[in-house]
């Protein structure tokens, strides 16, 4: 009885170790790389990131958008899967 319990505990420990080691690699492969590009449809100063986000999603099929400093002003940047 003790030998079968020890074998079962060893099996569970190896199974847990396998899942712990395999999960981060699978997660890295599933992550998509994000590329930033200045919006092609936005004109003027970008002062509200939620408006930029909406325009990037609706007009440029981006994942999201945000206002960032660009040169002397602020511009709308869209983010896409690379």
C-alpha positions, 0 to 999 in steps of 0.5 A: 500500500505504501509503495503504490501511494509513493508511486502515485505521489511521484506521478502527481509531482511529475505531472505538476512539474510538467504543467508548470514548465509547459505553460509559460512557453505556450503563453509566449507563443500565443501572444501577438506582437503589437506594432504602433503606427501613426493614424492615417485618418486622424487630423489635428491635435490629439487630446482625448485618447478614447476618441483616438481609440474609437477612430483607430478601431472603427476606421483603421481596424486597429486593436486600439489607439492612444494619443502620444507626444509626437514632435512638438504636439500630440498625435493619434497612434494606432496599434495593430497585430504585426 
